[in-house]
C-alpha cells in the first residue's frame, strides 16, 4: 500500500494514524482510527480512489478534475444513481431523503 499506519496513545486509549500522499505529491494524514483494520481499510480506499482518478481531498473539499463530470452526472435530475437509492424499509427515497411508498405492483412481488 502507498502509505503508513502508526499507533499512538490518547487518554481514551490506542488510536491509529494513516499517512499517505495525495495526487499532488503532498503528504497528509488522517488519525483517530480505533483499530488497525479500520486504518488499513481507509488506506486501501484512498489508494483505489487515487488509482481510478476519483480521489477527493476531504480537507480542502476539492476533488480531481476527472471525477467532477461523474459527480455532476450523478446529481443531475433523473439520473439512474439517484433514482435507485433505497431506504432501509425498501421504499424509494426522494432527493430530499424522505421515503415514498412502493407501488402496489412492487409490493405484490415480495
N, C-alpha and C positions, 0 to 999 in steps of 0.2 A: 504494500500500500504506500501511497505517496503522502506520508505524514508520520507523526509520532504520538504516542499516548503515554502520559506520565501521571502517576498518582500524586496526590498532595493531601495534607491533613487540614481539616477545619474543626471548629468546635462541635459541629454536627456529625463528624466522622470523616472517613476517607472519601475523596472525590477524585475524578479523573479529568485531565485536560487533554484536548486534542489540538495539536499544532499541525498546520498544513499550509501549502502555498496556493494562493489564488491564481487565476489565469493570467493576471498581470505580473506574476512572479513575486509579489509582496507576501510576506508571511503574516498569518493571522492565527487566532486560536479561538476555541470555544471551551468553556470549562463548566464544571458543575454536574458532570455525569456521575450517577450513583454507583454504577457498575462498569467494569471494563468492557463488558459485552455491549452496553449502550454506546460507549465511546467508539468501539470498533464498528458498530452499525452506522453511526453518524459519519465516521471517516470513509467508510465504503460508499455511502450515498453521495458524499461530496466528490469522491473520486469518479464515480459513474457520471454524475451531473457535469463535471468538467470535461470528461471524455466525450459526452454526447452534445456538448455545447449549450446545455441548459442550466449552467451554474448561475445561481442567484446569490449575490452577496447580501446577507441579512443585516450587516452593519451599515451599509450605505444605501440599502434598498434599491440597488441598481443591478439589473440582470445583464446578460450578454445580449448583443445585438441580434444574434441568430435566434434567441428564444423569444424576442419581442413579438414577431409575427404570430407565433404559436399561441402566445398569451392573448393577443388581440382576437385571434380566430375563436379561441375557447370562450371569450367573453362576449362574442357577437350574439345578438338576439337570434334565437332559433338554432344555435349551434347544437350539435348532437351531444357533445360532452355535457352541456348544461341541462339538457332535457332528460338525461338518464340518471341523474343523481337521485338517490332514494333515501327516504327517512328510515329509521330502524323499524317502523311499523309496516314498511313496504309501500307506503303511499309516495306519490311523486312530490318533489319539492319545487316550489316556485322560485324565482330569482331572489325573492326576499327571504327565503328559507322557511316559509310557512307550508305545512303539508296540505296536500289536496287529496281527497279520497280517490281510490281507484275506480275505474269504470265498472259497471255491473258485469260485463263480459270478462274482465280481468279477474274479478273475484270468483267467477264460476269455474275458472281453470284451476283454482287452488285446491 
